[in-house]
C-alpha cells in the first residue's frame, strides 16, 4: 500500500500558487495601462506589443512542457524547477515594468525580452509544480485535497494583490516621485514573495524529489520524442475533453470580468459597486475551493465539475433574462460563481487523471508535458476574449460615455451573460462526451499499469 504524503506536502501544496498569483496579477490587471498611461507609449505600438506577446505566450505552453520532459536536474525532475526557475522569471519580469532607453521603441524591446524570457521560464516551473500533484502520489483523495488547496491559495493570492498590491503601486510611485517606479518596485517585491513561496515548498518536498520518476532496475531511462509527446494529446480523449471545457470556463470568466465595467456603468448605473463585485467573486472562489474536496471525493470529479458549471450557466441566464437591480444582480452572481470556483479547484487533479490515462493507453508517462497544458486554455481564452468583447462593443458602435439605449443594454447583457453561457454549455457537452474517467475506471487502469511494470 502506498505511503501517505506528509501533511505539510498536502496542505501547503498551494503555497507556490499563492506567490504566483501575487506575482502575475500585476500583469493581468495593469500591463496595458502601464504601457499607455505611464510609459506614454503610442497606442499602435502598445497594441502590437500586447498582441505579439500574447501569441508567444500561447506558443510557450507546449514549449515549456517539452522543456520540462527533456530536463532532469539533480534535485528531482519536477522539484528542481521550483528552485531554479522562479528567480530567473522574477528578474526578467521586473524588466516588463522598467523604463530603460530614451524612446518608446527601446522600451518596447526591453519589455518584449522581459516578457518572453519570464513567461517561458514561469510556464515551465509552474508546470513542474502542478506535475507534482501527479508524481508525488497516486492516491486520488490526496490529489483532490492538494488541488482544492491550490484553489484556496490562488484566491488568497488574488485577494492579497487586489488589496495591497494595487495600493502599493500608487503609494510607492508617490513616495519616490516617479509613478513608473511604483510598478517597477511592486514587480520586484511580488517577485521576491513568489520566489520565497516556491523555495519553501521546495524544502518541504525534499523527501519526494524523485518520487514518481524512478527508473526500474536494469532498464534505461525512457526518453520521449517531441512527436510522442504531441501524440499524447491525440490518443487521450479525456485530456481533449478537459481542455475544451476548461477553455469554455476560462473564456466565460474572462468575458464576464471584461464586460463587468460596461454592465455596471450602463445596465446597473452602479459603477462604484464594481469594486465590491470583483472582490466578492474572489471571496466566493475561496469558499468554493474550501468545499470542493469533500464534494468531489463523494460524487466524483466529473459530476462535481459539470453540476457546478451548470449552476454558473443558470445564474448567467437569470441575469440575461430577468431585469435585476444592483443588489439582486450581485446576489445572483455570487451564488452562481460558486459554479466557477468548484471546477477551478479540481483542475489539477483531473489533469493528473489524464496523465494516468495516457500512460495506460501508450505505456509512456508524459506527466510534465500534459500537466503543462493546464495553462493552454487560459492563454487561448485571454486572446479570444479580446476579440469577442471588441465585437460586442462594435456591434453597437460603442464610444465612451455614449447615451444609454435599449440596443446598448441588450448588447452588454448578451456579452456579459448570454455568450459566456453558450460557450460554457458547448464545453460541458464536449466534456461529457470525451472525459470518461471515473474513480472506478482509474483504479482499474492503475492496477493494469502496475501489472505491466511488474511483468
Residue pairs with C-beta under 8 A, 6 or more apart in sequence:
2 137
2 138
2 139
4 137
4 139
4 142
5 136
5 137
5 139
5 142
5 208
6 207
8 204
9 136
9 204
9 205
9 208
10 142
10 145
10 146
10 149
11 149
12 149
12 200
12 201
12 204
13 132
13 133
13 146
13 149
13 150
13 201
14 146
14 149
14 150
14 151
14 152
14 153
14 154
15 153
15 197
15 200
15 201
16 82
16 126
16 129
16 194
16 197
16 198
16 201
17 129
17 150
17 153
17 154
17 157
18 153
18 154
18 156
18 157
18 160
18 197
19 157
19 193
19 194
19 195
19 196
19 197
19 198
20 122
20 126
20 157
20 194
20 197
21 153
21 154
21 156
21 157
21 158
21 160
21 161
22 157
22 160
22 161
22 165
22 190
22 193
22 194
23 90
23 93
23 190
23 191
23 193
23 194
24 122
25 157
25 158
25 161
25 162
25 165
26 97
26 161
26 165
26 183
26 186
26 187
26 190
27 93
27 96
29 166
30 169
30 183
31 50
31 96
32 46
32 50
34 97
34 180
34 183
35 41
35 46
35 49
35 50
35 111
36 43
36 46
38 179
38 180
38 183
39 99
39 104
39 107
39 180
40 104
41 49
41 104
41 107
41 108
42 104
45 104
45 105
45 108
49 108
49 111
49 112
52 112
53 112
53 115
53 116
53 119
54 379
54 382
54 383
55 383
56 115
56 116
56 119
57 115
57 119
57 379
57 382
58 376
58 379
58 380
58 383
60 119
60 120
60 123
61 123
61 372
61 373
61 375
61 376
61 379
62 230
62 369
62 372
62 373
62 376
63 120
63 123
64 120
64 123
64 124
64 127
64 372
65 127
65 229
65 368
65 369
65 370
65 371
65 372
65 373
66 226
66 229
66 369
67 120
67 124
68 77
68 78
68 81
68 124
68 127
68 128
68 131
68 368
68 369
68 372
69 224
69 229
69 366
69 367
69 368
69 369
71 77
71 80
71 81
72 213
72 221
73 80
73 81
73 84
74 80
75 83
75 202
75 209
76 205
76 208
76 209
76 210
76 213
77 135
77 210
77 213
77 368
78 128
78 129
78 131
78 132
78 135
78 213
78 367
78 368
79 128
79 132
79 202
79 205
79 208
79 209
80 128
81 124
81 125
81 128
81 129
82 125
82 128
82 129
82 198
82 199
82 201
82 202
82 205
83 198
83 199
83 202
84 125
85 121
85 122
85 124
85 125
85 128
85 198
86 122
86 125
86 194
86 195
86 198
86 199
87 195
88 117
88 118
88 121
89 117
89 118
89 119
89 121
89 122
89 125
89 191
89 194
90 118
90 188
90 191
90 192
90 194
90 195
91 191
92 113
92 114
92 115
92 117
92 118
92 121
93 114
93 118
93 122
93 187
93 191
94 114
94 184
94 187
94 188
94 191
95 110
95 111
95 113
95 114
95 118
96 111
96 114
96 115
96 118
96 187
97 180
97 183
97 184
97 186
97 187
98 110
98 111
98 114
98 180
98 184
99 107
99 180
99 184
100 106
100 107
100 110
101 107
101 109
101 110
123 372
123 375
124 372
125 198
126 375
127 368
127 371
127 372
127 374
127 375
128 368
129 198
129 201
130 150
130 348
130 351
130 371
130 374
131 367
131 368
131 371
131 372
132 205
132 208
133 143
133 146
133 147
133 348
133 349
133 352
133 371
134 143
134 212
134 351
134 352
134 355
134 356
134 367
134 371
135 208
135 211
135 212
135 213
135 367
136 205
136 208
136 211
136 212
137 143
137 146
138 356
138 446
140 297
140 349
140 439
140 442
141 297
143 348
143 349
143 352
144 292
144 293
144 296
144 297
144 301
144 346
144 349
145 293
146 348
146 349
147 292
147 293
147 345
147 346
147 347
147 348
147 349
147 350
147 352
148 289
148 290
148 292
148 293
148 296
148 345
148 346
149 289
149 293
150 345
150 348
151 285
151 286
151 288
151 289
151 292
151 341
151 344
151 345
151 346
152 286
152 289
152 290
152 345
154 285
154 289
154 344
155 282
155 283
155 285
155 286
155 289
155 341
156 286
158 282
158 285
159 279
159 282
159 283
159 286
161 190
162 278
162 279
162 282
165 186
165 190
168 182
168 185
168 186
168 189
169 182
169 183
169 186
170 179
170 182
171 182
172 181
172 182
172 185
172 186
173 179
173 180
173 181
173 182
173 183
174 182
176 182
176 185
212 367
215 221
215 222
216 453
222 364
222 365
224 364
224 366
224 369
228 362
228 364
228 366
229 366
229 369
231 362
232 239
232 358
232 362
232 364
232 366
232 369
232 370
233 239
233 240
233 373
235 358
235 361
235 362
236 354
236 357
236 358
236 361
236 370
237 434
237 435
237 436
238 353
238 354
238 357
238 434
238 435
238 436
238 437
239 351
239 354
239 357
239 358
239 370
239 373
240 434
241 430
241 431
241 432
241 433
241 434
241 435
242 347
242 350
242 351
242 354
242 431
242 434
242 435
243 373
243 376
243 377
244 377
244 427
244 430
244 431
244 434
245 305
245 309
245 424
245 427
245 428
245 430
245 431
245 435
246 343
246 347
246 374
246 377
246 378
246 427
247 377
247 380
247 381
247 427
248 423
248 424
248 425
248 426
248 427
248 428
248 430
249 309
249 340
249 343
249 344
249 377
249 424
249 427
250 377
250 378
250 381
251 377
251 380
251 381
251 384
251 385
251 388
251 420
251 423
252 312
252 316
252 340
252 420
252 421
252 423
252 424
253 340
253 381
253 420
254 381
254 382
254 385
255 385
255 388
255 389
255 415
255 416
255 419
255 420
255 423
256 316
256 416
256 420
257 278
258 385
258 386
258 389
259 389
259 392
259 412
259 415
259 416
260 274
260 277
260 278
260 416
261 271
261 274
262 393
262 412
262 415
262 416
263 412
263 413
263 416
264 270
264 271
264 273
264 274
264 277
264 326
265 271
266 404
266 408
266 409
266 412
267 409
267 412
267 413
267 416
268 325
268 326
268 329
269 326
270 326
273 326
273 330
276 330
277 330
277 333
280 330
280 334
281 333
281 334
281 337
284 334
284 337
284 338
284 341
285 337
285 340
285 341
285 344
286 341
287 338
287 341
288 308
288 337
288 338
288 340
288 341
288 342
288 344
288 345
289 341
289 342
289 344
289 345
291 342
292 304
292 341
292 342
292 345
292 346
293 345
295 304
295 342
296 304
296 342
296 346
296 349
299 307
300 438
300 439
301 346
301 349
301 350
301 353
301 437
302 350
302 431
302 435
302 437
302 438
304 342
304 343
304 346
305 342
305 343
305 346
305 350
305 431
306 428
306 431
306 432
308 338
308 339
308 340
308 341
308 342
308 343
309 339
309 340
309 343
309 424
309 427
309 428
310 339
310 428
311 335
311 336
311 338
311 339
312 336
312 337
312 338
312 339
312 340
312 424
313 339
313 421
313 424
313 425
313 428
314 336
315 332
315 333
315 335
315 336
315 337
315 339
316 336
316 416
316 417
316 418
316 420
316 421
317 417
317 418
317 421
318 324
318 332
318 336
319 329
319 332
319 333
319 336
319 413
319 416
319 417
320 413
320 414
320 416
320 417
320 418
320 421
324 332
347 374
348 371
348 374
350 435
350 437
351 370
351 371
351 373
351 374
352 371
353 437
353 442
354 370
354 437
355 365
355 366
355 367
355 370
355 371
356 442
356 445
356 446
356 449
357 437
357 442
357 445
358 364
358 365
358 366
358 370
359 365
359 366
359 449
360 445
360 448
360 449
363 452
388 415
388 419
389 415
392 411
392 412
392 414
392 415
392 419
393 411
393 415
395 411
396 405
396 407
396 408
396 411
398 408
402 408
